[in-house]
Amino acid sequence: MDNITTSNDAIFDFAPYIIVLCIILTVSIAVFDLLRKKKKDKQTSENSCQNDYYTIDNKDIHSYLKKVCLFLSRYASKLIQYGATTIRIEKNIGRIAERFDTVVEMGVLPQHIMVTLWDKEHLHSYSNNEIIKSQGVDFDKNTLLSKLSWEIHDNRMELDEAIKRFDDITARPRLNDWTVLILTGLANGSFCRLFGGDFISMVIVFVATICGFYLKNSLHGKHGWDIRLVTIISGCIATIIASSCYVFGWGETPDIALGTGVLYLVPGVLFINSINDLINGHHICFISRFINATIITICLSLGLCLGLIILNIKFL
């Protein structure tokens, strides 16, 4: 705390109002999202999970390869979306291709995945490019899809049954948003304690994380804002709320509360997967994931600095 100075006039005249405004903004967006979801549920009818992606009746080799290739393309694309490493995807689709007496070749680009499927004799082939859509990390579905690849291989599962199982897994609802929100807040509060923060700092970090994380999910996931802009905004809001210890003189470790308030934005999965890709020779994937992770890290740093500038908190 000795190396941090604040301007009393700026802090105590405006900061409490800014903090309250940030919390009110988060609550307002949450209420708006709930009302919007209710309205959307009333206006939209239930859609069946039917997928006419595979409606091939012809049993010739080309049609068979096409059907398997389209399935493998979607399977690999979903694994990438859910946060799997490239080496895991290669092993999983190779295992599935072996079950259907085919040979698969895969190439991963930043926004697309290319899958080419051959018969055992390398006489016929089918290729497909699948778009990698932006979705959040989902370790539960990641695990279930990996388990499915083993079941397909070991139990000699039929293709139609494998497609049905795949569709069932991908259609499963994600963990409840509010549960994830609370658990994320508790996890970040635990980080605060791990770094030596007191109980008051943990509570402040918990509140800051919930507000910032909800804004991130809402603005990016529900309203489609750019993830970089959303990261800056979420980092700024979390920093302002985490600065409550300085503004109101709460607790003995305000510096730790301020430092851990934005840890939930660190793209740990991207960094870990990028290093895994580097080790296993997937250099294009490594560069893509590492650049994305670096950009997100820069954005959260900008949000942190912006929050400090707004409250006029200076580090000497």
C-alpha positions as CSV (number, residue, x, y, z in Angstrom):
1,M,0.0,0.0,0.0
2,D,3.0,2.4,0.5
3,N,3.7,2.6,-3.2
4,I,0.1,3.6,-4.2
5,T,-1.2,7.1,-4.0
6,T,-4.7,8.5,-4.6
7,S,-6.1,11.9,-5.0
8,N,-8.5,12.3,-2.1
9,D,-10.7,14.9,-3.9
10,A,-11.2,12.7,-6.9
11,I,-11.5,9.5,-5.0
12,F,-13.9,10.4,-2.2
13,D,-16.0,12.9,-4.3
14,F,-16.7,10.7,-7.3
15,A,-15.5,7.1,-6.7
16,P,-18.4,5.9,-4.5
17,Y,-20.9,7.1,-7.1
18,I,-18.9,5.4,-9.9
19,I,-18.8,2.1,-8.0
20,V,-22.6,2.2,-7.3
21,L,-23.2,3.1,-10.9
22,C,-21.2,0.1,-12.1
23,I,-23.2,-2.2,-9.8
24,I,-26.5,-0.7,-10.9
25,L,-25.5,-1.1,-14.6
26,T,-24.8,-4.8,-14.1
27,V,-28.1,-5.4,-12.3
28,S,-30.0,-3.5,-15.0
29,I,-28.4,-5.5,-17.8
30,A,-29.2,-8.7,-15.8
31,V,-32.9,-7.7,-15.5
32,F,-33.0,-6.7,-19.2
33,D,-31.6,-10.1,-20.2
34,L,-34.2,-12.0,-18.1
35,L,-37.0,-10.0,-19.6
36,R,-35.6,-10.5,-23.1
37,K,-35.3,-14.3,-22.5
38,K,-38.9,-14.5,-21.3
39,K,-40.1,-12.6,-24.4
40,K,-38.0,-14.8,-26.7
41,D,-39.3,-18.0,-25.1
42,K,-42.9,-16.9,-25.6
43,Q,-42.4,-15.9,-29.3
44,T,-40.4,-19.0,-30.4
45,S,-41.9,-22.5,-30.6
46,E,-39.9,-25.6,-29.7
47,N,-37.8,-26.9,-32.5
48,S,-37.0,-30.6,-32.8
49,C,-33.4,-31.5,-32.7
50,Q,-33.6,-33.2,-36.1
51,N,-30.6,-32.9,-38.3
52,D,-30.9,-33.4,-42.0
53,Y,-27.2,-33.1,-42.3
54,Y,-27.0,-36.8,-43.1
55,T,-29.8,-38.0,-45.4
56,I,-28.0,-40.2,-47.7
57,D,-29.7,-43.3,-48.9
58,N,-27.2,-44.3,-51.6
59,K,-24.8,-47.0,-50.3
60,D,-22.0,-46.5,-52.8
61,I,-18.5,-45.7,-51.5
62,H,-18.6,-42.0,-52.2
63,S,-21.8,-41.5,-50.3
64,Y,-20.5,-43.6,-47.5
65,L,-17.3,-41.5,-47.3
66,K,-19.3,-38.3,-47.5
67,K,-21.5,-39.3,-44.6
68,V,-18.6,-40.3,-42.4
69,C,-16.5,-37.2,-43.4
70,L,-19.4,-34.8,-42.6
71,F,-19.8,-36.5,-39.2
72,L,-16.0,-36.3,-38.4
73,S,-15.9,-32.6,-39.5
74,R,-18.7,-31.6,-37.2
75,Y,-17.2,-33.8,-34.4
76,A,-13.8,-32.1,-34.7
77,S,-15.3,-28.6,-35.0
78,K,-17.2,-29.1,-31.8
79,L,-14.2,-30.4,-29.9
80,I,-12.2,-27.3,-30.9
81,Q,-15.1,-25.0,-29.8
82,Y,-15.3,-26.8,-26.5
83,G,-11.6,-26.2,-25.8
84,A,-9.9,-29.5,-26.8
85,T,-6.3,-29.6,-27.8
86,T,-5.4,-30.4,-31.4
87,I,-3.6,-33.6,-30.5
88,R,-6.7,-34.9,-28.8
89,I,-8.9,-34.1,-31.8
90,E,-6.5,-35.9,-34.1
91,K,-6.5,-39.0,-31.9
92,N,-10.3,-39.0,-31.5
93,I,-11.2,-38.7,-35.1
94,G,-8.5,-41.1,-36.1
95,R,-10.0,-43.6,-33.7
96,I,-13.5,-43.1,-35.2
97,A,-12.2,-43.3,-38.8
98,E,-10.5,-46.6,-38.0
99,R,-13.8,-48.0,-36.8
100,F,-15.5,-47.2,-40.1
101,D,-12.6,-48.7,-42.1
102,T,-11.4,-45.3,-43.4
103,V,-8.3,-43.1,-43.2
104,V,-8.6,-39.5,-42.1
105,E,-6.4,-36.5,-42.7
106,M,-7.1,-33.2,-40.8
107,G,-5.8,-29.7,-41.0
108,V,-6.8,-26.9,-38.6
109,L,-6.8,-23.2,-39.5
110,P,-7.8,-20.3,-37.3
111,Q,-11.4,-20.2,-38.5
112,H,-11.9,-23.5,-40.3
113,I,-11.1,-27.2,-40.0
114,M,-10.4,-29.3,-43.1
115,V,-11.1,-33.0,-43.1
116,T,-10.3,-35.5,-45.9
117,L,-11.4,-39.1,-45.7
118,W,-10.0,-42.0,-47.7
119,D,-11.0,-45.5,-48.1
120,K,-8.5,-48.1,-47.0
121,E,-7.2,-48.6,-50.5
122,H,-6.8,-44.8,-51.1
123,L,-8.9,-45.0,-54.2
124,H,-11.8,-42.8,-53.2
125,S,-11.8,-39.7,-51.0
126,Y,-14.1,-36.9,-49.7
127,S,-13.1,-33.6,-48.3
128,N,-15.0,-31.0,-46.2
129,N,-14.3,-27.6,-44.7
130,E,-16.1,-26.9,-41.5
131,I,-16.4,-23.5,-39.9
132,I,-15.2,-23.2,-36.3
133,K,-18.0,-21.3,-34.5
134,S,-17.3,-19.3,-31.4
135,Q,-18.5,-21.0,-28.3
136,G,-17.4,-21.1,-24.7
137,V,-15.2,-23.8,-23.2
138,D,-17.2,-26.8,-22.1
139,F,-15.1,-29.5,-20.4
140,D,-18.2,-31.7,-19.7
141,K,-19.1,-32.0,-23.4
142,N,-15.4,-32.3,-24.3
143,T,-15.1,-35.3,-22.0
144,L,-18.3,-36.9,-23.3
145,L,-17.3,-36.5,-26.9
146,S,-13.9,-38.1,-26.2
147,K,-15.6,-40.9,-24.4
148,L,-17.9,-41.3,-27.4
149,S,-14.9,-41.9,-29.7
150,W,-13.8,-44.8,-27.5
151,E,-17.3,-46.3,-27.5
152,I,-17.6,-46.0,-31.2
153,H,-14.2,-47.8,-31.7
154,D,-14.5,-50.4,-29.0
155,N,-18.2,-51.3,-29.3
156,R,-18.1,-51.2,-33.2
157,M,-21.0,-48.7,-33.0
158,E,-23.0,-48.1,-36.2
159,L,-22.7,-44.8,-37.9
160,D,-26.3,-43.7,-37.5
161,E,-26.1,-44.5,-33.8
162,A,-22.9,-42.6,-33.5
163,I,-24.5,-39.5,-35.1
164,K,-27.5,-39.8,-32.9
165,R,-25.3,-40.0,-29.8
166,F,-23.2,-37.0,-31.0
167,D,-26.3,-34.9,-31.6
168,D,-27.6,-35.8,-28.1
169,I,-24.3,-34.7,-26.5
170,T,-24.1,-31.4,-28.3
171,A,-27.7,-30.6,-27.7
172,R,-27.3,-31.0,-23.9
173,P,-27.8,-27.7,-22.1
174,R,-24.7,-26.1,-20.6
175,L,-24.3,-25.8,-16.8
176,N,-26.7,-23.2,-15.4
177,D,-25.4,-19.6,-16.0
178,W,-26.0,-18.5,-12.5
179,T,-24.3,-21.5,-11.1
180,V,-21.2,-20.8,-13.2
181,L,-21.4,-17.1,-12.1
182,I,-21.4,-17.9,-8.4
183,L,-18.7,-20.6,-8.8
184,T,-16.5,-18.2,-10.8
185,G,-16.9,-15.5,-8.0
186,L,-16.0,-18.0,-5.3
187,A,-13.0,-19.2,-7.3
188,N,-11.7,-15.7,-7.8
189,G,-12.3,-14.9,-4.2
190,S,-10.2,-18.0,-3.3
191,F,-7.4,-16.7,-5.5
192,C,-7.5,-13.5,-3.4
193,R,-7.1,-15.5,-0.3
194,L,-4.4,-17.6,-1.8
195,F,-2.4,-14.5,-2.5
196,G,-2.8,-13.3,1.1
197,G,-6.0,-11.3,0.9
198,D,-8.2,-10.8,4.0
199,F,-11.9,-11.7,4.3
200,I,-13.1,-8.2,3.3
201,S,-10.9,-8.3,0.2
202,M,-12.3,-11.7,-0.7
203,V,-15.9,-10.4,-0.5
204,I,-15.0,-7.4,-2.7
205,V,-13.3,-9.6,-5.2
206,F,-16.3,-11.9,-5.2
207,V,-18.7,-9.0,-6.0
208,A,-16.3,-7.6,-8.6
209,T,-16.0,-10.9,-10.3
210,I,-19.7,-11.5,-10.5
211,C,-20.4,-8.1,-12.0
212,G,-17.6,-8.3,-14.5
213,F,-18.2,-11.9,-15.5
214,Y,-21.9,-11.4,-16.0
215,L,-21.3,-8.3,-18.2
216,K,-18.8,-10.4,-20.2
217,N,-21.2,-13.3,-20.8
218,S,-24.1,-10.9,-21.5
219,L,-22.5,-8.5,-23.8
220,H,-20.6,-11.1,-25.8
221,G,-22.7,-14.2,-25.5
222,K,-26.2,-12.7,-25.7
223,H,-25.7,-9.4,-27.5
224,G,-22.9,-10.3,-29.8
225,W,-20.4,-7.6,-28.8
226,D,-16.8,-8.1,-29.9
227,I,-14.9,-10.1,-27.2
228,R,-12.0,-7.6,-27.1
229,L,-14.2,-4.7,-26.4
230,V,-16.2,-6.7,-23.9
231,T,-13.0,-7.8,-22.1
232,I,-11.9,-4.1,-21.7
233,I,-15.3,-3.2,-20.3
234,S,-15.5,-6.1,-18.0
235,G,-11.9,-5.5,-16.7
236,C,-12.7,-1.9,-16.1
237,I,-15.9,-2.6,-14.2
238,A,-14.3,-5.3,-12.1
239,T,-11.3,-3.0,-11.3
240,I,-13.6,-0.1,-10.2
241,I,-15.6,-2.4,-7.9
242,A,-12.4,-4.1,-6.6
243,S,-11.1,-0.6,-5.7
244,S,-13.7,-0.3,-3.1
245,C,-11.2,-1.2,-0.4
246,Y,-9.2,1.9,-1.3
247,V,-12.2,4.2,-1.7
248,F,-13.9,3.3,1.6
249,G,-10.8,2.2,3.5
250,W,-12.1,-1.4,4.0
251,G,-9.7,-4.3,4.9
252,E,-6.0,-4.5,5.2
253,T,-5.1,-5.9,1.8
254,P,-6.7,-3.5,-0.8
255,D,-3.8,-4.0,-3.2
256,I,-4.4,-7.8,-3.4
257,A,-8.1,-7.2,-4.0
258,L,-7.3,-4.9,-6.8
259,G,-4.8,-7.3,-8.3
260,T,-7.0,-10.4,-8.2
261,G,-10.2,-8.7,-9.3
262,V,-9.6,-9.3,-13.0
263,L,-8.0,-12.8,-12.9
264,Y,-11.2,-14.4,-14.2
265,L,-10.5,-12.8,-17.5
266,V,-7.1,-14.4,-18.0
267,P,-7.4,-16.8,-21.0
268,G,-5.7,-19.8,-19.3
269,V,-7.2,-22.4,-21.6
270,L,-6.0,-20.6,-24.7
271,F,-2.5,-20.3,-23.3
272,I,-2.3,-23.9,-22.2
273,N,-3.6,-25.3,-25.5
274,S,-1.3,-23.1,-27.5
275,I,1.7,-24.5,-25.7
276,N,0.4,-28.0,-26.2
277,D,0.1,-27.3,-29.9
278,L,3.7,-26.0,-30.0
279,I,5.0,-29.1,-28.3
280,N,3.1,-31.4,-30.7
281,G,4.1,-29.6,-33.8
282,H,0.8,-27.8,-34.7
283,H,2.5,-24.5,-35.2
284,I,-0.3,-22.7,-37.1
285,C,-2.7,-23.6,-34.2
286,F,-0.1,-22.5,-31.7
287,I,0.3,-19.1,-33.4
288,S,-3.4,-18.6,-33.7
289,R,-4.3,-19.5,-30.2
290,F,-1.3,-17.7,-28.6
291,I,-2.1,-14.5,-30.5
292,N,-5.7,-14.7,-29.4
293,A,-4.7,-15.2,-25.8
294,T,-2.2,-12.4,-26.0
295,I,-4.9,-10.0,-27.4
296,I,-7.3,-10.9,-24.6
297,T,-4.6,-10.4,-22.0
298,I,-3.8,-6.9,-23.5
299,C,-7.5,-6.0,-23.4
300,L,-7.9,-7.0,-19.8
301,S,-4.8,-5.0,-19.0
302,L,-6.3,-2.0,-20.8
303,G,-9.5,-2.5,-18.7
304,L,-7.5,-2.6,-15.5
305,C,-5.6,0.6,-16.4
306,L,-8.8,2.4,-17.5
307,G,-10.4,1.6,-14.1
308,L,-7.3,2.9,-12.3
309,I,-7.4,6.1,-14.4
310,I,-11.1,6.7,-13.7
311,L,-10.5,6.5,-9.9
312,N,-7.2,8.3,-10.2
313,I,-5.3,5.5,-8.4
314,K,-1.6,5.8,-9.2
315,F,1.3,3.4,-8.7
316,L,4.7,5.0,-7.8
